[in-house]
Amino acid sequence: MAGKTELVERISFETGLPKAHAARAIEVAIDALMEWLRDGERVTIPGLGSFYTSERPAREVRNPRTGGTVQVAASRAVRFRPGKELKGAVSPKK
């Protein structure tokens, strides 16, 4: 499974940047993405897809162990919709 370390190595190799600079660039990009999503903005990265938030209303759920109902508070969830290029790369048409 690829992770941040592999991404840093790939960016460093492809661009010639030192690994520390590549790692910092990734951290800045992630921080900016989190800030924009926290502010409710939609973030679109061409070739990859769109990140956005959606509201989940408060609701009652049933505890399977006790059978009792529990109130779950309203919340916001992060969503991702892959772009056409990413979909095509993962599952090419035959």
matplotlib code that plots the C-alpha trace (Angstrom):
import matplotlib.pyplot as plt

x = [0.0, 1.4, 1.4, 2.9, 6.5, 6.1, 4.4, 7.3, 9.8, 8.0, 7.7, 11.3, 12.4, 10.2, 10.9, 14.5, 13.3, 14.9, 12.6, 12.2, 10.8, 8.5, 7.2, 6.6, 4.7, 2.4, 1.8, 0.9, -1.5, -3.2, -3.5, -5.0, -7.5, -8.6, -9.0, -11.1, -13.3, -13.7, -14.9, -17.5, -15.7, -15.7, -12.1, -11.6, -8.3, -8.4, -7.5, -8.3, -11.7, -13.7, -13.7, -16.7, -18.7, -22.3, -24.5, -25.8, -29.0, -29.5, -31.2, -32.2, -30.4, -30.9, -28.2, -28.0, -26.8, -29.4, -32.2, -32.6, -32.5, -29.7, -29.7, -26.9, -26.0, -25.9, -22.5, -20.6, -19.0, -16.2, -17.1, -15.0, -16.2, -13.6, -13.0, -13.4, -9.6, -9.3, -12.3, -10.8, -7.4, -8.9, -11.4, -10.6, -13.3, -12.8]
y = [0.0, 3.4, 6.2, 9.6, 8.2, 6.8, 9.9, 12.1, 9.8, 9.9, 13.8, 14.1, 11.8, 13.3, 17.0, 16.8, 18.5, 17.4, 14.9, 17.5, 20.0, 17.5, 16.4, 20.0, 20.7, 17.7, 18.9, 22.4, 21.0, 18.8, 21.7, 23.9, 21.2, 20.7, 24.5, 24.9, 21.9, 23.2, 26.5, 24.6, 25.1, 22.6, 21.7, 20.4, 19.0, 18.4, 14.9, 13.6, 14.7, 16.9, 17.0, 18.5, 18.3, 17.3, 17.8, 14.8, 15.5, 14.5, 11.1, 8.3, 5.0, 1.7, 0.1, -3.5, -4.8, -3.2, -2.6, 1.0, 4.1, 6.6, 10.2, 10.9, 14.6, 16.4, 16.4, 17.2, 14.5, 14.8, 13.4, 12.7, 12.4, 11.0, 12.8, 11.3, 10.8, 8.9, 6.7, 5.9, 5.1, 2.7, 1.1, 1.6, 1.0, -2.1]
z = [0.0, -0.9, 1.6, 2.3, 2.3, -1.2, -2.4, -1.1, -2.7, -6.1, -6.0, -5.0, -7.8, -10.5, -9.6, -8.3, -5.0, -1.8, 0.2, 3.0, 0.5, -1.1, 2.3, 3.3, 0.0, 0.7, 4.3, 3.0, 0.4, 3.0, 5.5, 2.8, 1.8, 5.4, 5.9, 2.8, 3.6, 7.2, 5.7, 3.6, 0.3, -2.5, -3.6, -7.2, -8.4, -12.2, -13.1, -9.5, -8.4, -6.0, -2.2, -0.5, 2.7, 3.3, 6.3, 8.3, 10.2, 13.9, 14.1, 16.4, 16.0, 17.7, 19.9, 18.7, 22.0, 24.3, 21.8, 23.1, 21.0, 21.1, 19.8, 17.3, 16.9, 13.5, 11.8, 8.7, 6.6, 3.9, 0.6, -2.5, -6.1, -8.5, -11.7, -15.2, -15.6, -12.3, -13.1, -16.5, -15.1, -12.6, -14.8, -18.5, -21.1, -23.2]

ax = plt.figure().add_subplot(projection="3d")
ax.plot(x, y, z, "-o")
ax.set_aspect("equal")
plt.show()
